[in-house]
């Protein structure tokens, strides 16, 4: 190494080479961006990001999001050097089985990773959720002289992030809400997998973001540390607008043959090129994973100094707790994932009446009944609060002027809404929900999947759940969505049969841990099932339960979810008149049912009862597991039609007569 290198330059170059070495050893990964952005990472972690490597979950830490998740070796290198629990062996095991250092940053796998990123644009939008959460926590808990929550959200984004549509949705909302706690650095390296970005992307990003209402700056060279520092200082000073700093970089900087090329984006540089890189930076070309002692000491001391910031905050919080014990207790309980005492008493119970009630309406009644008891329950809809019944009527909206509001107006931005909810759900002390029509869950598939991967628990509310939507027709009537959502690991989907099951669905959703809950509600009114006559709706917690038992051993089991449960109850009554003994099973959640023990499953679906009919106004996919080889399914195998709901149910066979006919056919 050159003797005349200052420690800062040596430290940055060490990160470049360490990152490239890890990619080379794995024979897989993205070396070019970490090599180029080492100065950016250095400035961020050394000068600006507040963190504690010994407590990565410190409540008032600044959040860091690597939206360009393919550049994860940049983040892993800094986390290792700064003292997080990521060893050099972890760096060497990059992209290997059971390693902390996965191919893209994964929340919960490695310390210091605030959110799982990789699908481009998601991290950008997650950051907006983090920013909303910080503003909301600050509005509720901060007091004069007690800035308990005053952290910033930093992110590194790429050209790919700028191209993805979810970025536009999220950036538009962030500008509208004046989220001045967002500071994003955009790596403008002009390279994507296919080559120069000019082949598909030549817009003026600066002006685009200025139009969104962002504060925009430009740094001509990522290696100009002073310019980077000044830009971030300016961004922190701008408190009314989110900030974008466009930074020009040269991908794979230091590589004689591959810098500035697409070849350095997604593949190792090669052994010979790695030697040339090391020579360029003055390192021994025959040594790998070489961290000079002075660099190790330098970054270790930075990590120790940063950790002391939490000590100062803990002192402040201790004093805050003395002066505001009730607020502190509320926050600590919420941050621990616990619900306040007495909230269950607020859950409404619905009595049977001649008037039908859509489960979306019941859901709205439940939300408003419990909202006051659950101050950390916040959410809204993608411009559909009146239709999804998700407005908290006694509370204000979250706006640029009122950060304490609990109703969120996401606008017609379903994709961004899902990603923003994930950022909010990753902030301890909040339970976020977001709503739209079930058909528009299609716009939200990436964030739903990422929530499931991270095992976090936003609540996704989907209404207008079947052909019962009616006249809006095929484009708005979901058919394949239930099966598609059920196929995602760690998802818990609940489709309640009536108002009382809806109450229980919300109870389960609010108490659930380990993945998102999807609540699916009807547009059309449904009978409120008489719990004094049939099974109690509390059976929903087990996923499936015997709602109505026939006299004697059943000849047939009818099973359904949602609006079709009242249909099979009516069919049961007709079958009983015809001398056929029938069991009705309400099955609102397959995932909850699969968690039950074998004895309970046998109780609901005895192996000896093989004549079974499943009824659901959706794709039949998945039902075969429960009907056996002697059963049948009444479901949707085509798209719907545009017509009133009653006409549609009749046309597609969701009638008492047709269910009775199919049941009798099963019995021969």
C-alpha positions as CSV (number, residue, x, y, z in Angstrom):
1,X,0.0,0.0,0.0
2,X,1.1,3.5,-0.7
3,X,2.7,5.1,2.3
4,X,1.4,8.5,1.5
5,X,-2.3,7.5,1.5
6,X,-4.3,9.2,4.2
7,X,-6.4,7.0,6.5
8,X,-9.7,8.1,5.0
9,X,-8.6,7.2,1.4
10,X,-7.1,4.0,2.6
11,X,-10.4,3.1,4.5
12,X,-12.5,3.8,1.4
13,X,-10.3,1.8,-0.9
14,X,-10.3,-1.1,1.6
15,X,-14.1,-1.2,1.4
16,X,-13.9,-1.2,-2.4
17,X,-11.6,-4.2,-2.5
18,X,-13.2,-6.1,0.4
19,X,-16.6,-5.9,-1.4
20,X,-15.1,-7.1,-4.7
21,X,-13.2,-9.9,-3.0
22,X,-16.4,-11.2,-1.5
23,X,-18.1,-11.2,-4.9
24,X,-15.1,-12.9,-6.4
25,X,-15.0,-15.6,-3.8
26,X,-18.8,-16.3,-4.1
27,X,-18.4,-16.3,-7.9
28,X,-21.6,-14.4,-7.9
29,X,-22.8,-10.9,-7.2
30,X,-22.5,-7.2,-8.1
31,X,-19.0,-5.8,-7.5
32,X,-19.2,-2.6,-9.6
33,X,-21.6,-0.5,-7.5
34,X,-20.0,-1.2,-4.1
35,X,-16.6,-0.3,-5.6
36,X,-18.0,3.0,-6.9
37,X,-20.0,4.0,-3.9
38,X,-17.5,3.3,-1.1
39,X,-16.9,7.1,-0.7
40,X,-20.7,7.6,-0.4
41,X,-21.0,4.9,2.2
42,X,-18.0,6.2,4.1
43,X,-19.5,9.7,4.3
44,X,-22.9,8.5,5.4
45,X,-21.7,6.2,8.2
46,X,-18.9,8.3,9.4
47,X,-20.4,11.7,9.3
48,X,-24.2,11.4,9.3
49,X,-26.0,8.2,10.2
50,X,-26.6,7.8,13.9
51,X,-26.4,4.2,15.0
52,X,-25.2,1.8,17.6
53,X,-23.6,-1.4,16.4
54,X,-24.1,-3.0,19.8
55,X,-27.8,-2.3,19.6
56,X,-28.9,-2.3,16.0
57,X,-32.6,-1.7,17.0
58,X,-32.1,1.5,19.0
59,X,-35.4,3.3,18.6
60,X,-34.0,6.7,17.6
61,X,-31.3,5.4,15.2
62,X,-31.3,6.8,11.7
63,X,-32.7,4.3,9.2
64,X,-30.6,3.3,6.3
65,X,-32.1,1.7,3.2
66,X,-30.1,0.2,0.4
67,X,-32.8,0.4,-2.2
68,X,-30.1,-0.7,-4.7
69,X,-30.0,-4.0,-2.9
70,X,-27.7,-5.6,-5.4
71,X,-24.9,-3.5,-4.0
72,X,-25.3,-5.2,-0.6
73,X,-21.6,-5.9,-0.2
74,X,-21.1,-2.2,0.3
75,X,-23.4,-2.4,3.3
76,X,-22.0,-5.7,4.7
77,X,-18.5,-4.3,4.5
78,X,-19.3,-1.2,6.5
79,X,-21.4,-3.1,9.0
80,X,-18.5,-5.5,9.6
81,X,-15.9,-2.7,9.9
82,X,-18.1,-0.6,12.2
83,X,-18.5,-3.3,14.8
84,X,-21.9,-5.0,14.0
85,X,-22.1,-8.7,14.6
86,X,-20.9,-9.6,11.1
87,X,-17.6,-11.3,11.1
88,X,-15.0,-11.5,8.3
89,X,-16.0,-15.1,7.9
90,X,-19.6,-13.9,7.2
91,X,-18.1,-11.6,4.5
92,X,-16.2,-14.6,3.1
93,X,-19.4,-16.6,3.1
94,X,-21.3,-14.0,1.0
95,X,-24.2,-15.6,-0.9
96,X,-23.6,-19.1,0.7
97,X,-26.1,-21.4,2.5
98,X,-27.1,-20.2,6.0
99,X,-24.9,-17.1,5.7
100,X,-25.9,-13.8,7.3
101,X,-24.7,-12.1,4.1
102,X,-27.4,-13.0,1.6
103,X,-27.4,-12.0,-2.0
104,X,-29.5,-9.0,-1.2
105,X,-30.0,-7.4,2.3
106,X,-32.5,-9.3,4.4
107,X,-34.2,-7.9,7.5
108,X,-33.8,-10.2,10.5
109,X,-30.9,-12.1,8.9
110,X,-28.1,-9.7,9.5
111,X,-27.9,-7.0,12.2
112,X,-28.1,-3.5,10.8
113,X,-30.4,-4.3,8.0
114,X,-33.6,-2.2,8.5
115,X,-35.5,-3.6,5.6
116,X,-35.2,-6.4,3.0
117,X,-34.4,-4.9,-0.4
118,X,-33.7,-6.2,-3.9
119,X,-36.7,-5.7,-6.1
120,X,-36.0,-2.3,-7.3
121,X,-38.1,0.6,-6.2
122,X,-39.3,-1.2,-3.1
123,X,-36.6,0.2,-0.7
124,X,-37.3,3.7,-2.1
125,X,-41.0,3.4,-1.2
126,X,-40.3,1.6,2.1
127,X,-38.4,4.7,3.1
128,X,-41.5,6.8,2.7
129,X,-43.2,4.5,5.2
130,X,-40.3,4.9,7.6
131,X,-40.5,8.7,7.2
132,X,-44.3,8.8,7.8
133,X,-43.8,6.6,10.9
134,X,-41.1,8.9,12.3
135,X,-43.3,12.0,11.8
136,X,-46.2,10.3,13.5
137,X,-44.2,9.1,16.5
138,X,-42.6,12.5,16.9
139,X,-46.0,14.2,16.8
140,X,-47.5,11.8,19.5
141,X,-44.5,11.5,21.8
142,X,-42.1,14.4,21.4
143,X,-42.3,17.3,23.9
144,X,-40.4,20.6,24.1
145,X,-36.8,19.8,25.0
146,X,-37.5,16.1,24.5
147,X,-37.0,15.3,20.8
148,X,-37.3,11.6,21.5
149,X,-37.9,10.7,17.9
150,X,-35.9,13.0,15.5
151,X,-34.1,10.5,13.3
152,X,-33.7,10.7,9.5
153,X,-34.1,8.1,6.8
154,X,-31.2,7.7,4.4
155,X,-31.3,5.6,1.3
156,X,-29.0,4.8,-1.6
157,X,-30.9,4.4,-4.9
158,X,-30.0,3.4,-8.4
159,X,-31.0,4.1,-12.0
160,X,-33.1,1.0,-11.8
161,X,-35.0,2.4,-8.8
162,X,-35.7,5.6,-10.7
163,X,-37.2,3.6,-13.6
164,X,-39.6,1.5,-11.5
165,X,-43.1,2.8,-11.3
166,X,-43.5,2.3,-7.5
167,X,-40.8,5.0,-7.1
168,X,-42.9,7.5,-8.9
169,X,-45.9,6.7,-6.7
170,X,-43.9,6.9,-3.5
171,X,-42.0,10.1,-4.5
172,X,-45.2,11.9,-5.4
173,X,-46.7,11.1,-2.0
174,X,-43.5,12.0,-0.1
175,X,-43.4,15.4,-1.8
176,X,-47.1,16.0,-1.1
177,X,-46.6,15.2,2.5
178,X,-43.4,17.3,2.8
179,X,-41.4,14.5,4.4
180,X,-38.2,16.5,5.1
181,X,-36.7,13.6,7.1
182,X,-36.0,11.7,3.8
183,X,-32.5,12.0,2.4
184,X,-31.9,9.9,-0.7
185,X,-28.7,9.6,-2.6
186,X,-29.2,8.6,-6.2
187,X,-26.3,6.7,-7.8
188,X,-26.3,8.0,-11.3
189,X,-23.9,5.7,-13.0
190,X,-25.7,5.3,-16.4
191,X,-25.3,1.5,-16.3
192,X,-27.9,-1.3,-16.2
193,X,-27.6,-4.9,-17.2
194,X,-28.2,-4.4,-20.9
195,X,-25.6,-1.6,-21.1
196,X,-25.9,2.2,-21.0
197,X,-29.1,3.4,-19.5
198,X,-29.4,5.7,-22.6
199,X,-31.0,2.8,-24.4
200,X,-34.1,3.1,-22.3
201,X,-33.8,6.0,-19.9
202,X,-32.8,9.6,-20.6
203,X,-35.3,11.7,-18.6
204,X,-34.2,14.6,-16.5
205,X,-34.5,13.0,-13.0
206,X,-33.7,16.3,-11.3
207,X,-36.6,18.2,-12.8
208,X,-38.9,15.2,-12.3
209,X,-38.3,15.2,-8.6
210,X,-38.5,19.0,-8.3
211,X,-41.9,18.6,-9.9
212,X,-42.8,16.1,-7.2
213,X,-41.9,18.7,-4.6
214,X,-38.4,17.4,-3.6
215,X,-35.3,19.4,-2.8
216,X,-32.8,18.3,-5.4
217,X,-29.0,18.7,-5.6
218,X,-26.3,17.3,-7.8
219,X,-22.8,16.1,-7.0
220,X,-20.6,15.7,-10.1
221,X,-18.2,13.0,-8.6
222,X,-18.8,10.5,-5.9
223,X,-15.1,10.7,-5.0
224,X,-15.5,14.3,-4.0
225,X,-16.1,13.7,-0.3
226,X,-16.4,17.4,0.6
227,X,-19.2,17.9,-2.0
228,X,-21.0,14.9,-0.6
229,X,-20.8,16.2,2.9
230,X,-22.0,19.7,1.9
231,X,-25.0,18.2,-0.1
232,X,-26.1,16.1,2.9
233,X,-25.7,19.0,5.3
234,X,-28.0,21.0,2.9
235,X,-30.5,18.2,2.8
236,X,-30.7,18.0,6.6
237,X,-31.2,21.7,6.7
238,X,-34.2,21.4,4.3
239,X,-37.0,20.3,6.7
240,X,-40.0,20.9,4.5
241,X,-39.1,18.8,1.5
242,X,-37.7,15.3,1.0
243,X,-34.2,15.5,-0.5
244,X,-32.7,13.8,-3.5
245,X,-29.0,14.1,-4.1
246,X,-28.0,13.0,-7.6
247,X,-24.4,11.7,-7.5
248,X,-22.4,10.8,-10.6
249,X,-20.3,7.7,-10.2
250,X,-18.2,5.4,-12.3
251,X,-19.2,1.8,-11.8
252,X,-16.3,-0.5,-10.8
253,X,-14.0,2.5,-10.2
254,X,-10.5,1.2,-10.1
255,X,-10.9,-1.6,-12.5
256,X,-8.7,-1.0,-15.5
257,X,-10.7,-3.0,-18.0
258,X,-14.2,-3.1,-16.6
259,X,-14.9,0.3,-15.0
260,X,-17.8,2.1,-16.6
261,X,-19.1,-1.1,-18.3
262,X,-22.2,-3.3,-17.8
263,X,-19.9,-6.3,-17.4
264,X,-19.0,-5.1,-13.9
265,X,-22.6,-4.7,-12.8
266,X,-23.7,-8.3,-12.1
267,X,-20.7,-10.6,-12.3
268,X,-17.4,-11.0,-10.6
269,X,-14.5,-9.1,-12.1
270,X,-12.3,-12.3,-12.5
271,X,-9.1,-13.2,-10.7
272,X,-6.7,-11.4,-13.0
273,X,-8.8,-8.2,-13.0
274,X,-9.0,-8.3,-9.2
275,X,-5.2,-8.3,-9.1
276,X,-5.1,-5.2,-11.4
277,X,-7.7,-3.5,-9.2
278,X,-5.5,-4.1,-6.1
279,X,-2.5,-2.8,-7.9
280,X,-4.4,0.3,-8.9
281,X,-5.2,1.0,-5.2
282,X,-1.8,0.1,-4.0
283,X,-2.8,-3.2,-2.3
284,X,-1.0,-6.5,-2.5
285,X,-2.5,-8.3,-5.6
286,X,-1.9,-11.7,-4.0
287,X,-3.9,-11.0,-0.8
288,X,-7.6,-11.3,-0.4
289,X,-9.8,-10.0,2.3
290,X,-7.0,-7.8,3.4
291,X,-8.1,-5.2,6.0
292,X,-5.1,-3.0,7.2
293,X,-4.9,-2.8,10.9
294,X,-5.1,0.9,10.9
295,X,-8.3,0.8,8.9
296,X,-9.8,-1.8,11.3
297,X,-9.0,0.5,14.2
298,X,-10.3,3.6,12.4
299,X,-13.7,2.2,11.7
300,X,-13.9,0.5,15.1
301,X,-13.4,3.8,16.8
302,X,-16.2,5.4,14.6
303,X,-18.5,2.6,15.7
304,X,-17.7,3.1,19.3
305,X,-18.2,6.8,19.1
306,X,-21.6,6.4,17.3
307,X,-22.7,4.0,20.0
308,X,-22.3,6.8,22.6
309,X,-25.1,8.6,20.9
310,X,-27.6,6.1,22.2
311,X,-26.1,6.6,25.7
312,X,-27.0,10.3,25.4
313,X,-30.5,9.4,24.1
314,X,-31.1,7.0,26.9
315,X,-30.3,9.7,29.4
316,X,-32.8,12.0,27.7
317,X,-35.4,9.3,27.6
318,X,-35.0,8.5,31.3
319,X,-35.8,12.1,32.1
320,X,-38.7,12.1,29.6
321,X,-40.1,9.0,31.3
322,X,-40.1,10.7,34.6
323,X,-42.0,13.7,33.3
324,X,-44.3,11.9,30.9
325,X,-44.8,8.4,32.4
326,X,-48.1,7.7,30.7
327,X,-46.8,8.4,27.2
328,X,-43.6,6.5,27.9
329,X,-45.6,3.5,29.1
330,X,-47.9,3.7,26.1
331,X,-44.9,3.7,23.7
332,X,-43.0,0.9,25.4
333,X,-46.0,-1.3,25.4
334,X,-46.7,-0.7,21.7
335,X,-43.0,-1.0,20.8
336,X,-43.0,-4.4,22.6
337,X,-45.9,-5.5,20.3
338,X,-48.3,-5.7,23.2
339,X,-51.9,-4.5,23.1
340,X,-53.4,-2.4,25.8
341,X,-55.7,-3.9,28.5
342,X,-59.4,-3.6,27.9
343,X,-59.3,-3.3,24.1
344,X,-61.0,-6.7,23.6
345,X,-64.0,-5.3,25.5
346,X,-64.5,-2.8,22.7
347,X,-65.0,-5.5,20.1
348,X,-68.6,-5.3,18.9
349,X,-71.0,-8.2,18.8
350,X,-73.7,-8.3,16.2
351,X,-77.2,-9.7,16.6
352,X,-79.2,-11.4,13.8
353,X,-81.7,-9.2,12.1
354,X,-83.7,-9.0,8.9
355,X,-81.2,-6.5,7.7
356,X,-78.1,-7.8,5.9
357,X,-74.7,-6.4,6.5
358,X,-71.7,-6.5,4.2
359,X,-68.5,-7.6,5.9
360,X,-66.8,-4.4,4.8
361,X,-69.4,-2.5,6.8
362,X,-68.9,-4.8,9.8
363,X,-65.2,-4.2,9.4
364,X,-65.7,-0.4,9.5
365,X,-67.8,-0.8,12.7
366,X,-65.1,-2.9,14.3
367,X,-62.3,-0.4,13.4
368,X,-64.2,2.5,14.8
369,X,-65.2,0.6,18.0
370,X,-61.6,-0.2,18.9
371,X,-59.7,2.8,17.5
372,X,-59.7,4.8,20.6
373,X,-58.4,1.9,22.7
374,X,-55.6,1.3,20.2
375,X,-53.8,4.6,19.6
376,X,-51.0,2.9,17.5
377,X,-53.5,1.5,15.0
378,X,-53.2,3.7,11.9
379,X,-54.0,3.4,8.3
380,X,-56.1,4.3,5.3
381,X,-56.9,3.4,1.7
382,X,-55.9,3.9,-1.9
383,X,-58.6,6.6,-2.5
384,X,-61.2,4.1,-1.4
385,X,-61.9,4.7,2.3
386,X,-65.7,5.3,1.7
387,X,-65.9,2.0,-0.2
388,X,-63.7,-0.1,2.0
389,X,-65.1,1.4,5.2
390,X,-61.7,2.1,6.7
391,X,-62.0,5.7,7.8
392,X,-61.5,6.2,11.5
393,X,-64.3,8.7,12.0
394,X,-63.2,10.2,15.3
395,X,-59.7,11.0,14.1
396,X,-57.9,13.4,11.8
397,X,-56.0,12.7,8.6
398,X,-52.3,12.5,8.5
399,X,-51.1,15.5,6.5
400,X,-48.1,17.8,6.1
401,X,-49.7,20.0,8.8
402,X,-51.1,17.3,11.1
403,X,-48.6,14.5,11.7
404,X,-50.7,13.1,14.6
405,X,-53.5,12.1,12.2
406,X,-54.4,8.4,12.0
407,X,-56.2,8.3,8.7
408,X,-53.9,8.0,5.6
409,X,-54.8,9.1,2.1
410,X,-52.5,7.1,-0.1
411,X,-54.1,8.3,-3.3
412,X,-54.5,5.9,-6.2
413,X,-51.2,4.4,-5.5
414,X,-51.7,0.8,-4.4
415,X,-48.2,-0.3,-5.2
416,X,-46.7,2.4,-3.1
417,X,-49.3,1.9,-0.4
418,X,-48.1,-1.7,0.2
419,X,-44.5,-0.7,0.3
420,X,-45.2,2.3,2.6
421,X,-47.1,0.0,5.0
422,X,-44.1,-2.2,5.2
423,X,-41.9,0.7,6.2
424,X,-44.5,1.6,8.8
425,X,-44.7,-2.0,10.1
426,X,-41.0,-2.1,10.5
427,X,-41.2,0.8,12.9
428,X,-41.9,-0.4,16.4
429,X,-44.9,1.2,18.1
430,X,-47.3,1.2,15.1
431,X,-49.9,-1.2,13.6
432,X,-50.5,-0.1,10.0
433,X,-53.3,-1.2,7.7
434,X,-54.1,-0.3,4.1
435,X,-57.2,-1.0,2.0
436,X,-58.3,-1.3,-1.6
437,X,-60.5,-3.7,-3.6
438,X,-59.3,-7.3,-3.7
439,X,-58.7,-7.2,-7.5
440,X,-56.2,-4.3,-6.9
441,X,-54.1,-6.5,-4.7
442,X,-52.5,-7.3,-8.0
443,X,-50.8,-3.9,-7.8
444,X,-49.4,-4.8,-4.4
445,X,-47.9,-8.2,-5.0
446,X,-44.2,-7.2,-4.5
447,X,-44.7,-5.5,-1.1
448,X,-47.1,-8.3,0.0
449,X,-44.4,-10.9,-0.8
450,X,-41.7,-8.9,0.9
451,X,-43.8,-8.5,4.0
452,X,-44.2,-12.2,4.1
453,X,-40.4,-12.8,3.6
454,X,-39.6,-10.4,6.4
455,X,-42.4,-11.9,8.6
456,X,-43.7,-8.5,9.5
457,X,-47.3,-7.8,10.1
458,X,-49.0,-5.0,8.2
459,X,-52.7,-5.6,7.7
460,X,-53.9,-5.6,4.1
461,X,-57.7,-5.0,3.9
462,X,-59.3,-6.1,0.6
463,X,-63.0,-5.6,-0.1
464,X,-65.4,-6.3,-3.0
465,X,-64.1,-9.8,-2.9
466,X,-65.9,-11.8,-5.6
467,X,-68.4,-11.7,-8.5
468,X,-70.7,-10.2,-5.8
469,X,-69.0,-6.9,-6.8
470,X,-71.6,-6.9,-9.6
471,X,-72.0,-4.5,-12.4
472,X,-68.4,-3.3,-12.7
473,X,-67.7,-6.6,-14.5
474,X,-64.8,-8.8,-15.3
475,X,-62.1,-6.2,-14.8
476,X,-63.1,-5.6,-11.2
477,X,-64.3,-9.0,-10.2
478,X,-61.6,-11.1,-8.5
479,X,-61.4,-14.8,-9.4
480,X,-57.8,-16.0,-9.0
481,X,-56.7,-13.6,-6.3
482,X,-57.7,-15.8,-3.2
483,X,-55.7,-18.8,-4.5
484,X,-52.8,-16.6,-5.5
485,X,-52.5,-14.9,-2.1
486,X,-52.9,-18.2,-0.3
487,X,-50.0,-19.6,-2.2
488,X,-47.6,-17.0,-0.6
489,X,-45.7,-18.5,2.4
490,X,-46.2,-16.7,5.8
491,X,-49.5,-15.1,4.6
492,X,-52.6,-15.5,6.8
493,X,-55.7,-14.8,4.7
494,X,-59.0,-14.5,6.4
495,X,-62.4,-14.3,4.6
496,X,-65.1,-14.0,7.2
497,X,-68.6,-15.3,6.7
498,X,-70.5,-12.5,8.5
499,X,-70.3,-9.5,10.8
500,X,-69.3,-11.6,13.9
501,X,-66.6,-13.5,12.0
502,X,-65.4,-10.1,10.9
503,X,-65.0,-9.0,14.5
504,X,-62.9,-12.2,15.2
505,X,-60.9,-11.6,12.0
506,X,-59.8,-8.2,13.3
507,X,-58.9,-9.7,16.7
508,X,-56.7,-12.3,15.0
509,X,-55.1,-9.8,12.7
510,X,-54.2,-7.4,15.6
511,X,-52.8,-10.2,17.7
512,X,-50.9,-12.0,14.9
513,X,-47.2,-12.2,14.7
514,X,-44.9,-13.6,12.0
515,X,-46.3,-12.3,8.7
516,X,-48.9,-10.1,7.1
517,X,-52.6,-10.7,7.5
518,X,-54.9,-10.3,4.6
519,X,-58.6,-9.5,5.5
520,X,-61.1,-10.1,2.7
521,X,-64.5,-8.6,2.9
522,X,-67.7,-8.4,0.8
523,X,-69.4,-5.6,-0.9
524,X,-72.8,-7.2,-0.8
525,X,-74.9,-7.6,2.4
526,X,-74.8,-11.0,4.2
527,X,-77.1,-12.4,6.8
528,X,-75.7,-12.2,10.4
529,X,-75.5,-15.8,11.5
530,X,-77.4,-16.6,14.7
531,X,-74.7,-17.8,17.1
532,X,-77.2,-19.1,19.5
533,X,-78.3,-21.6,16.9
534,X,-75.0,-22.2,15.1
535,X,-71.4,-22.4,16.1
536,X,-69.7,-19.5,17.7
537,X,-67.8,-17.1,15.5
538,X,-64.8,-17.4,17.8
539,X,-64.1,-20.7,16.0
540,X,-62.5,-18.4,13.3
541,X,-59.4,-18.4,15.4
542,X,-58.8,-22.0,14.4
543,X,-59.3,-21.3,10.7
544,X,-62.2,-23.7,10.2
545,X,-64.9,-24.9,12.6
546,X,-68.1,-26.8,12.6
547,X,-70.7,-24.1,12.2
548,X,-73.8,-26.4,11.9
549,X,-74.0,-30.1,12.7
550,X,-76.7,-32.3,11.2
551,X,-78.6,-34.8,13.2
552,X,-76.6,-38.0,13.4
553,X,-73.5,-38.9,11.5
554,X,-73.3,-36.6,8.5
555,X,-73.7,-38.0,5.0
556,X,-71.9,-35.0,3.6
557,X,-69.7,-32.1,4.6
558,X,-70.3,-28.7,3.0
559,X,-67.5,-26.2,3.4
560,X,-67.2,-22.6,2.3
561,X,-65.6,-19.2,3.1
562,X,-67.0,-15.7,3.2
563,X,-70.4,-15.0,1.5
564,X,-70.8,-18.6,0.5
565,X,-71.2,-19.8,4.1
566,X,-74.7,-18.5,4.4
567,X,-75.4,-20.1,1.0
568,X,-74.4,-23.6,2.3
569,X,-76.3,-23.1,5.5
570,X,-79.4,-22.6,3.4
571,X,-78.5,-25.7,1.3
572,X,-78.1,-27.7,4.5
573,X,-81.6,-26.8,5.6
574,X,-82.9,-28.0,2.2
575,X,-80.9,-31.2,2.3
576,X,-82.1,-32.0,5.9
577,X,-85.7,-31.7,4.6
578,X,-84.8,-34.3,2.0
579,X,-83.4,-36.6,4.6
580,X,-79.7,-36.0,4.0
581,X,-77.6,-35.4,7.1
582,X,-75.1,-32.6,6.5
583,X,-72.3,-30.8,8.3
584,X,-71.5,-27.2,7.5
585,X,-67.9,-26.0,8.0
586,X,-67.0,-22.4,7.9
587,X,-63.4,-22.2,6.7
588,X,-62.4,-18.5,6.8
589,X,-58.6,-19.2,7.0
590,X,-56.8,-22.1,5.6
591,X,-53.5,-21.0,7.1
592,X,-55.0,-20.8,10.6
593,X,-56.5,-24.2,10.1
594,X,-53.2,-25.8,9.1
595,X,-51.7,-24.6,12.4
596,X,-54.1,-26.8,14.3
597,X,-53.2,-30.2,15.6
598,X,-54.1,-33.5,13.9
599,X,-56.9,-34.2,16.4
600,X,-58.7,-31.0,15.7
601,X,-58.4,-31.4,12.0
602,X,-59.8,-34.9,12.3
603,X,-62.7,-33.5,14.3
604,X,-63.6,-31.1,11.6
605,X,-62.9,-33.3,8.7
606,X,-63.1,-37.0,9.8
607,X,-61.3,-39.3,7.4
608,X,-64.4,-41.4,7.3
609,X,-66.5,-38.5,5.9
610,X,-65.3,-38.4,2.3
611,X,-68.3,-36.9,0.6
612,X,-67.4,-33.3,0.7
613,X,-68.5,-30.2,-1.3
614,X,-66.5,-26.9,-1.2
615,X,-68.2,-23.7,-2.3
616,X,-66.3,-20.5,-3.0
617,X,-66.9,-17.9,-5.7
618,X,-63.3,-17.9,-6.7
619,X,-60.8,-20.2,-8.4
620,X,-61.0,-23.8,-7.2
621,X,-57.2,-24.0,-6.9
622,X,-56.2,-25.4,-3.5
623,X,-59.6,-26.8,-2.4
624,X,-58.7,-30.3,-3.6
625,X,-56.6,-30.8,-0.4
626,X,-59.8,-30.6,1.7
627,X,-62.5,-32.3,-0.5
628,X,-60.8,-35.7,-1.0
629,X,-61.1,-37.8,-4.1
630,X,-64.8,-38.3,-3.5
631,X,-65.7,-34.6,-3.2
632,X,-66.5,-31.8,-5.6
633,X,-66.1,-28.0,-5.8
634,X,-68.5,-25.3,-6.8
635,X,-66.2,-22.4,-7.9
636,X,-65.3,-20.0,-10.7
637,X,-63.4,-21.4,-13.7
638,X,-63.9,-18.4,-15.9
639,X,-63.9,-14.6,-15.4
640,X,-67.2,-13.0,-14.3
641,X,-69.7,-10.9,-16.2
642,X,-71.1,-7.4,-15.8
643,X,-74.5,-7.7,-14.2
644,X,-76.2,-7.3,-10.8
645,X,-74.7,-9.6,-8.1
646,X,-77.8,-11.8,-7.7
647,X,-77.9,-12.5,-11.4
648,X,-74.3,-13.4,-11.4
649,X,-74.6,-15.8,-8.5
650,X,-77.5,-17.5,-10.3
651,X,-75.6,-17.6,-13.6
652,X,-72.5,-19.2,-12.1
653,X,-74.3,-21.7,-9.9
654,X,-74.0,-20.1,-6.5
655,X,-77.6,-20.9,-5.6
656,X,-79.2,-23.2,-3.0
657,X,-80.7,-25.3,-5.8
658,X,-77.4,-25.9,-7.5
659,X,-75.5,-26.6,-4.3
660,X,-78.2,-29.1,-3.3
661,X,-78.1,-30.7,-6.8
662,X,-74.3,-31.1,-6.6
663,X,-74.5,-32.5,-3.1
664,X,-77.0,-35.1,-4.1
665,X,-74.9,-36.0,-7.1
666,X,-72.0,-36.7,-4.8
667,X,-74.2,-39.1,-2.8
668,X,-75.3,-40.9,-5.9
